């Protein structure tokens, strides 16, 4: 009789602890890989009649694209210098290594193809530029 009392009945419950562990690991994997899957260029589009952005003491680095598609670079409010696409990325990366809070702005002629501006933005993103701004003329209502 004592032998029968010593036995336990088998439990009919599911142990969910291993499933919680697996779910947590999958959640972490998806959270890490989700930002890497985005291939688009992040752009905050300007609003109509937007207010001007307040400038800090650091002058911006301005990348200009003229109507012929040539690139010009102005660092810290200096003169526009004609550069190639490779020189542009190297020099912007050097400026950001020296002063990481420097704003990078793109000033494109309105006759320049949209694809060329997007290519410059994508190249700047690959050069680890955190934020890229677009320069525009003030909106005039007729």
N, C-alpha and C positions, 0 to 999 in steps of 0.2 A: 504494500500500500504506500509506503514512504517513497518507493520508486516512482509511482504515478504522480505523486504530489510534487516531486522535484522537477518534472518536465514542464517546459513552458509551451504554451500554444504558439504556433507561428503567427507573426504579425502580418496583417494584410494591408499595410500602408506602404506607399511608395516613398522612397528616400529622395527628396527633391534637391538636396544640397549639391550633388554633382551637376544637375541641370542648371542651377543658378550660377555655378562657377563657369560652365561652358557659355551660358548666355552673356555673362559679364565680359568674358574674353572676346566673344564675337562683337559685342557692343564697342569695346575699345578698338578693335581692328577696324570696324566701319567708321568710327569717328576719326581715326588717323588717316584712312585712305580716301574719305569723301572729299576733302579739299584738294587732293592731288588729281582727282578726276575732272575737275573743271578746267576746260581749255580756253575759255573765253577771256577777253581782256576786260578787267573791271573798270567801268567808266561811270562817273556820276554825271548824267546829262544835265546841261544847264536848263534852267526854267526861263520862261519868258519874263522879261522885266525883272531879272534877278538883281539883288543888291551886290555891290562889289565886295570882294573878299578883303578883310582887314589884313594888312601886311605887317609882318614882324620886322625886326632889325636886319635879318639875314636876307640879302637880295637873292632873287631866284635865279636858277639856271634856265635859260630859254633856248629851246630848239626851234629854229625857224625853217619852214619849207617854202621856197619861192614857187612862182608859177611854172618854172622849168623843172621842178622836182629836186633842186639842189638843197643840201642841208647846210645850215649855218648854226653856230653855237655862240651864245653869249653867256659868259660865266660872271656872276656877280655884278651885273649891270655894265659890263665892258662892251667893247665893239663886237659886232657879229663877225665871226671868222668862218670862212668856207671850209667844210670838213667832209670827209667821206663817211659812209655809214659805220665802218669799223672804228675810225678815229672818234666818232661821236660817242659810241658805247664806252670806249676806253676812257675818254676824258670825263664823261658823266660819272662813271664808276669811281674814278679817282677823286672827283669832287665830293661824292657821297662818303667815301672812306675818310676824307679829311673832316667834313662836316655833314653828319648824317641827317640833320634837320633841314637841309637845303631843299626848297621846293623845286620841282622840275615841271616846266610848262612847255606846251607845244603851241607854236603860233604858225598856223598854216594858211597859205593864200586860199581864197575861196574857190579858185579855179583848179586847185590841186585835187587829184582823185582821192576819194575817201579811203581807198585801199592803201594808199601810200601813208596816210596819217595813221591808220590802224597798224600797219607794219612797223612804224616807228614806235608806237605805243607798246606793241608786243615785244620789240627788241629791248626797250627800256625796262619792261617787266622782267625779261630774262637777265638783265644786268642788275637785278635786285633793287630797282627803284620802287619804294613802297607806294608812292602816290604820284600820279601823273595828272596834271591839269591842262585844260584847253583854254587858250586865250581867244576872246571874241571882242568884237566892237560893240559899243552900247546899242541896245535896241531902240530904233526910232519908230514911233507910231505916226502914221500919216493921217 
